[in-house]
Amino acid sequence: MNKLIEAKDFAIKKHGDQFYGTFPYEVHLINVVNVLLFIYTFILIHFYFFTFA
């Protein structure tokens, strides 16, 4: 099993039936992952630009 799925399953188990506003907690997890991916992509692009451009 991949680490991302393990982390997601762990967080969902620990938060149980908790809600994020009117949505299940899983929606919050998805939003967090999307923000982290955006930041990671931003850093990679800037690193490439300032290193090779």
N, C-alpha and C positions, 0 to 999 in steps of 0.2 A: 504494500500500500504506500502511496506517495505521502510525503511529509505534509503537504498542504491539506490533503484529505484527513490525515490523522489529526492535525491541528483543528480543523473545522469540526470534526466529530467530538473532540475533546471539549471545545468551547460550547457546542450545542448541549452536550451532556451536563456540563457545569452550570449552564444558564437555564436549563430545564424549559419550562413553558413561559419564560420571560418574553416580553414584547418590546419592540423598538418602535415606540409610538403605537400605531395600530397594526404594525406588521410583525411577523415572527422575528425573533432575534437573528435568524439566518440572514435577513436582509441587511442588517448592520454589518455582519461579517463580510458579505459580498461588497458592500460599500468600502469597507476598510481595505480589502484586497485591491479594489480598483484604484484607490488613492495611492497605495504603495506601488502598484504597477506603473501608474502615471509618473510618480516621482523617480522611480528606477529608470524609466525610459528617458525622462528629461535629463537625468544625470549622464546616461550613456551617450545621448546625442551631443550634449555639451562637451563631454570628454573627447568624443570623436572629433568634433569640430575644432576644439582648441589644440588637439594633438596632431591631426593630419591635414587640416585646412590651411 
